[in-house]
Amino acid sequence: MKKMKRLVAVLLAGIMALAMLTACGGTPVTRDEALEKSVAEWAVEWGKSAKLELTEDADLTAISAKCLPSMAKAYNATLAKDNDAAADAAAEMSKIFVAAKKDKKVAPVDVIIPNTMEFTKENVINVVQKGMGNIQTILNKAGVKNPAKFGVTVTKQKDYTLILFMVSE
């Protein structure tokens, strides 16, 4: 439970830090499956360059799909400077995540691409690499020491594109 609270705190800190780069939006959460396919391919390719054998996992993608709406809701509330709604959405996401992952060691890793930035493989990889310290902290807190599997969902919102990875061993 303490690990989960810490994970939620780290996620919220990341949400708030990234929120400064974007503006408000209230767009519904719709998955962009074409972008998901591209991001999954990029993740495998990037993993190889980092000497990781990453494979996409349908179960992890299902967990990500369950968590994506509440994660977007948290970002949108943060952008709207509605701290109560952001906290409620983060708590909702945490509850959904814990129920969906069951007893598996899974780490949720969110990546935000502001719509002021072109959505390209290079930009996504650059954003991921810039956040690698935070990502490593998230993985460690979740007990994921040797990332090997991932699931990914993507939603385009008014001011940003949210990529939500679920990473496991």
Long-range contacts (C-beta under 8 A, 24 or more apart in sequence): 3-141, 3-142, 3-143, 4-94, 4-98, 6-141, 7-94, 7-107, 7-108, 7-138, 7-141, 7-142, 8-90, 8-91, 8-93, 8-94, 10-134, 10-137, 10-138, 10-141, 11-90, 11-93, 11-108, 11-110, 11-138, 12-74, 12-86, 12-87, 12-90, 14-110, 14-131, 14-134, 15-74, 15-75, 15-78, 15-86, 15-90, 15-110, 16-78, 16-86, 18-75, 18-112, 18-160, 19-75, 19-78, 19-79, 21-112, 21-114, 22-75, 22-79, 22-112, 22-114, 22-115, 22-159, 22-160, 23-79, 23-159, 24-76, 24-79, 24-80, 24-158, 24-159, 25-76, 25-79, 25-157, 25-158, 25-159, 25-160, 26-76, 26-80, 26-158, 27-76, 27-156, 27-157, 27-158, 29-68, 29-69, 29-72, 29-73, 29-155, 29-157, 30-155, 30-156, 31-65, 31-68, 31-153, 31-154, 31-155, 32-154, 32-155, 32-156, 32-161, 35-119, 35-154, 35-156, 35-161, 36-61, 36-152, 36-153, 36-154, 38-121, 39-124, 39-152, 39-154, 39-163, 40-150, 40-152, 42-121, 42-124, 42-125, 43-150, 43-152, 43-165, 45-121, 46-125, 46-128, 52-147, 52-148, 53-148, 54-147, 54-148, 54-149, 54-150, 55-148, 55-149, 55-150, 56-149, 56-150, 56-151, 56-152, 57-149, 57-150, 57-151, 57-168, 58-151, 59-151, 60-106, 60-149, 60-150, 60-151, 60-166, 60-167, 60-168, 61-151, 61-152, 61-153, 61-166, 62-100, 62-151, 63-97, 63-100, 63-101, 63-106, 63-151, 63-166, 64-108, 64-151, 64-152, 64-153, 64-164, 64-165, 64-166, 65-153, 66-96, 66-97, 66-100, 67-93, 67-96, 67-97, 67-100, 67-108, 67-164, 67-166, 68-153, 68-155, 68-162, 68-164, 70-96, 71-108, 71-110, 71-162, 71-164, 72-155, 72-157, 72-162, 75-112, 75-157, 75-160, 75-162, 76-157, 79-159, 101-166, 104-168, 105-142, 105-143, 105-144, 105-168, 105-169, 106-142, 106-144, 106-166, 106-167, 106-168, 107-138, 107-139, 107-141, 107-142, 107-144, 107-147, 107-166, 107-167, 107-168, 108-138, 108-164, 108-165, 108-166, 108-167, 109-135, 109-138, 109-139, 109-164, 109-165, 109-166, 109-167, 110-162, 110-163, 110-164, 110-165, 111-162, 111-163, 111-164, 111-165, 112-160, 112-161, 112-162, 112-163, 113-160, 113-161, 113-163, 114-159, 114-160, 115-156, 115-158, 115-159, 115-160, 115-161, 119-161, 124-163, 139-167, 142-167, 144-168, 144-169, 145-169
